């Protein structure tokens, strides 16, 4: 990962391990959003509610980019935030 750098994403508050875990969890959320969107689109096609193809019904963001890249951009844009758990929460 060249851009954004780890320091740009974490502002020096988290280490690389914490960043990787946060991005992995965020990418899982993105994947879940994609699967839900794809299922809704497939149901519309199966019920003959639309003439569009599956690719046309899925958001270009999910269709054209990998989940990890989307998660990194969302973290960079502030949509996702890294939250450190305290020891008593674990």
N, C-alpha and C positions, 0 to 999 in steps of 0.2 A: 504494500500500500504506500504509494508515494504522496498522493494528495487526497484528502487532508492528512497532515501528520498527526501522530498520537498526541503531541502537545496541543495542537490546534483543536482537537476533539475534546480533550480532557481539561484543557487550561491548566495543566500541571497538577490537578487535584487527584488523579487516579493513575495507577500504574498500568502497564500494558496488559497484564493478566486481567485486570478488572475491565479494561476496555474491550478485550476479546470476548469476555463473558457477556458484557452488555450488548455488543453487536450481534453475538450469536442469538441471544434471547430476542432482540429486536427483529432479526431476520426471521425468526420463527413466527413472530406476530405478522410480519409481512406475508409469509407463506400461507398462514391461516387466512388472511384477508383475500389472497389470490384464490385459494381453494373455495372459499365461500362465494366469491364473485363468479368463479367458473361454474359452480354448482347451480347458482341462480340462472346463469346464461344457458346452461344445458337444459334446465327445466323449461325455460322459455322456448327453446328450440323444440324440445320433445312435445310440448303442449301446443306447438304451432302458433305461438303468440307473436312471432317475429319472422321476418324473412332474412335477417342478418345472419352472418356466419358466427361461429363461436369466437373467432379472433376479433371480429368487429365489436362484439359485446363486452370484451374484457378490456379494462383500462390499459392504455398504451404503457403506462408506468410499469405495470406488472408484466405485461406481455414482452416488453423490449429490454428489461434490465433484470439482473440477478437480484435475489432477495438481499444478499449481503450488501450489495452496492446501494440499494434503496435504503437499507438500515443505516449505513454510514452517512448518506446524505440527510436523512431525517435527524440523525444525531447532530450533524453539523448545523442544520437549520434550526435546531432547538425544539423540534417536534417531540423528540425522545430525549430524556435526561437520564443520566446515570445517578442512581441513588445508592449510597453505601448503607448496608444494614448494620445496626449496632449489634454487639455480641449477645445481648439478652434477647434479641429477636430470633436467633438461630436455634 
